[in-house]
Amino acid sequence: MADHDEYYLVKSDILPEVFVKVMAVKRLLNSGKAVSVNEAVKQAGLSRSAYYKYKDSIMPFYETSKGKIVTLIIAVENFPGILSGIIQCIAFAKGNILTINQNIPINGLADVSVSMETDRMNKSIDLLLADVGKIPGVRSCRIMARE
């Protein structure tokens, strides 16, 4: 029998639908696309009781990075000020940048790696990734590693 404090990393496509819908409700609430649990469960097609039953038992992989060191890899277009925008976005989220490395641009694109502490962040890593991805000139943003 599994220990109650044991965790597993499971692909979402094999989860029962209720867990996928609980995560959809969480995303709607975190993004502001729903202002209440009632509104979010209706949009996701889930009962309130199912949401409350499972909401503390499932979380995105990124939330397990809270309080850790995370390294992001960001593909950016080569123009002035883009790195400053990324740094501002991370600072606004209260991420503590430890290192920044930028490769020489090839064909107008450069990879930037940013290692940061997440323990004081005021938003989840997935929301930070989405915010960085909205910066003009950012082509992609993903987690490369975490400790």
ZIVENWO-V831918 format. One record per pair of residues at least 6 apart in sequence whose C-alpha atoms are under 8 Angstrom apart, sorted by the first residue. I is the first residue (numbers start at 1). J is the second residue. D is the distance in Angstrom with one decimal. If there is no record, write none. Layout:
# ZIVENWO-V831918
<<I:J:D> <I:J:D>>
This chain:
# ZIVENWO-V831918
<<9:61:7.6> <12:20:6.9> <18:46:7.4> <18:50:7.4> <19:54:7.3> <19:58:7.1> <21:44:5.9> <21:45:7.3> <21:46:6.5> <22:46:7.5> <22:50:7.9> <22:51:5.6> <22:54:7.1> <22:55:6.3> <22:58:7.9> <23:55:8.0> <23:58:7.5> <23:59:7.1> <23:60:7.6> <24:44:6.2> <25:37:7.5> <25:40:5.2> <25:41:5.9> <25:43:7.9> <25:44:6.1> <25:51:7.8> <26:40:8.0> <28:34:5.3> <28:40:6.0> <29:35:6.3> <29:36:7.0> <29:37:7.2> <29:40:6.6> <34:40:5.2> <37:48:7.5> <38:48:7.0> <41:47:6.2> <41:48:6.3> <41:51:7.5> <62:124:7.0> <62:125:5.6> <62:126:6.0> <63:124:6.2> <63:125:6.7> <63:126:7.9> <65:118:7.2> <65:125:7.4> <65:146:7.0> <66:118:5.5> <66:119:5.6> <66:121:7.9> <66:124:7.5> <66:125:7.8> <67:117:6.7> <67:118:4.9> <67:119:3.5> <67:120:7.3> <68:117:5.8> <68:118:5.6> <68:119:6.4> <68:146:6.9> <68:147:5.8> <69:115:6.7> <69:116:5.4> <69:117:4.5> <69:118:6.3> <69:146:5.6> <69:147:5.3> <70:115:5.6> <70:116:5.4> <70:117:6.4> <70:118:7.2> <70:143:7.1> <70:144:7.8> <70:145:5.9> <70:146:4.3> <70:147:6.5> <71:113:6.6> <71:114:5.4> <71:115:4.1> <71:116:6.3> <71:143:6.0> <71:144:5.5> <71:145:5.1> <71:146:6.1> <72:112:8.0> <72:113:5.5> <72:114:5.2> <72:115:6.4> <72:141:6.8> <72:142:5.6> <72:143:4.5> <72:144:5.4> <72:145:7.2> <73:111:6.6> <73:112:5.7> <73:113:4.5> <73:114:6.6> <73:141:5.8> <73:142:5.6> <73:143:6.2> <73:144:5.8> <74:111:5.6> <74:112:5.1> <74:113:6.2> <74:138:7.1> <74:139:7.5> <74:140:5.6> <74:141:4.4> <74:142:6.6> <75:109:6.6> <75:110:5.7> <75:111:4.6> <75:112:6.3> <75:138:6.1> <75:139:5.4> <75:140:5.2> <75:141:6.5> <76:82:7.6> <76:109:5.5> <76:110:5.4> <76:111:6.3> <76:112:7.3> <76:137:5.6> <76:138:4.5> <76:139:5.5> <76:140:7.3> <77:108:5.7> <77:109:4.6> <77:110:6.4> <77:137:5.0> <77:138:6.4> <77:139:7.1> <78:105:6.4> <78:108:5.3> <78:109:5.6> <78:110:6.6> <78:137:7.8> <79:137:7.9> <82:135:7.9> <82:136:7.7> <82:137:6.9> <82:138:7.9> <85:135:7.1> <86:132:6.2> <86:135:7.5> <89:128:7.7> <89:131:7.2> <89:132:6.5> <90:96:7.7> <90:97:7.8> <90:128:7.2> <93:121:5.5> <93:122:5.5> <93:123:6.1> <93:128:7.1> <94:118:7.9> <94:120:6.0> <94:121:4.6> <94:122:6.2> <95:116:6.3> <95:117:6.0> <95:118:5.4> <95:119:7.7> <95:120:6.6> <95:121:5.2> <96:116:5.2> <96:117:5.0> <96:118:6.8> <96:120:7.8> <97:114:6.9> <97:115:6.0> <97:116:4.2> <97:117:6.5> <98:114:7.5> <98:115:5.5> <98:116:5.1> <98:117:7.2> <99:113:7.9> <99:114:5.7> <99:115:5.2> <99:116:7.1> <100:112:7.0> <100:113:5.7> <100:114:4.6> <100:115:6.6> <101:112:5.6> <101:113:5.2> <101:114:6.6> <102:110:6.8> <102:111:5.8> <102:112:4.3> <102:113:6.4> <103:110:5.6> <103:111:5.5> <103:112:6.4> <104:110:6.0> <104:111:7.9> <105:111:7.6> <129:141:6.1> <129:142:6.8> <132:138:7.2> <132:141:7.0> <133:139:7.0> <133:140:6.2> <133:141:6.0>>
